[in-house]
């Protein structure tokens, strides 16, 4: 059975895929029926934009400059890109992010004299254009859920929040009410930004709304394409190795699709998994009593560490966590009760996860930004 048969439906449910595998290369593997809401889908063909923020090249390139420019932080030392860097698939490679005052990149990043470490892991922003899209729902871009706790909706609103956060980008020299007016004043004093905002939005003052829209327009271009899994879903039967196909079938049979479904392998629901807090960390209530969003599994092999607080350093630790939950019979979320680990070896799962992680994406790092500051902030040794 060729993968081309799958291309007959762009949203072919994973149950169908698994049954097709069983008829050929995966004769030894079986998978239960998968209801539509738990199916895995290819990435959508097109981006989802809000009605009032259509994309344009000028807007995207303005957003790229802003994303990399530390002028958006209180102390001018950190940019959006500091914690969402292409070297780490637009995460930062840390358990929890080190914000304003820090220096270095990835594992080499250290806090400054004052402690400004956040309490959450930096999610990848690859494919964030499809946040909220599941197997059965597609919210408008204005309602797309953001952050680990869904505390805001829309990428435009999300783009502004780190600038106002004490530990992320604001720092101690400005209060929350003052920081965005300060940033707008800084941008308005830079001739290149005045020109580029006019080109992107038409003549007029630089506003908070335009700032969020420009960054969001750029972030919507950060799309992961061409993974082995997506090529397989498009009809290339040879794109997945036999080992990866076994891993996919085992993933289905284990019930992982109860939460990891849809095009981003996330149901975009808030779950209470009971993940322990990091040693010495302030307890994080999440949304309610420890509820956090199911993260995407796209690029999973490039976005360690894992969980909302980066507790687990590698995939093996994550799988062990879920195995322990299943064996203990003490799950804190009803969906965990569907997990039934058994079929599929470690190598099978790893091969499937690699197939979700070998696509290509924009890794462009600008040589300079309009403020004249170092792109990405204090990230060099």
Secondary structure, DSSP 8 states (H G I E B T S, - for coil): --GGGGGG-TT--HHHHHHHHHTTTTTT-------GGG-B----SS----TT----HHHHHHHHHHHH-GGGSTTS-B-HHHHSBGGGTTB-SSSS-B-TT-BSSGGG-B--SS--B-SS-----TTGGGTT--SS----GGG-EESTT--EESHHHHHHHHHH-IIIII-SSS-HHHHHHHHHHHHHT-HHHHHHHHHHH-SS---HHHHHHHHHHHHTT---B--HHHHHHTT-GGGS-HHHHHHHHHHHHTTGGGTS-BTTT----EE-------TT-----BBTTTBEE----TTGGGS-SBSTT--B-SHHHHHHHHHHHHHHT--SSGGGGG----SS-HHHHHHHHHHTS--B------S--TT-S-TTBS---
